[in-house]
Amino acid sequence: MADPETPAANQGPVTISTSSSERAPIIYFDGASCFGHHNGAIQIELAANLLMPIGAAVRVDVVQTAHLRCSPAAALALREALDKALAMLKLGQQQPDEAIPTVKN
């Protein structure tokens, strides 16, 4: 039986089908409003802020944008992907700006 604590990435190569990629939703969120687990499934609620004009003022409403459900192994794989993406972002922000080379004809 597979270890539920081991990410799926360690179980061999995976081929992602391209037939559904254009139909997959893009989920934007500003934070996780709550989380938990039920019957072994990880549960995370993702939320986004909506700015609602009220006269000259603005009210911020928080709405759920997604209900994330996954196995513990999938949660570990997601955490690993997020950690790697954040590391890539940090690395990109540390690189000095390159000067535009002069063009010689």
Buried (B, 14 or more C-beta within 10 A) or exposed (E): EEEEEEBEEEEEEEEEEEEEEEEEEEEEBBEEBEEEEEEEEBBBBBBBEEEEEEEEEEEEEEEEBBEBEBBBBBBBBBEEEEEEEEEEEEEEEEEEEEEEEEEEE
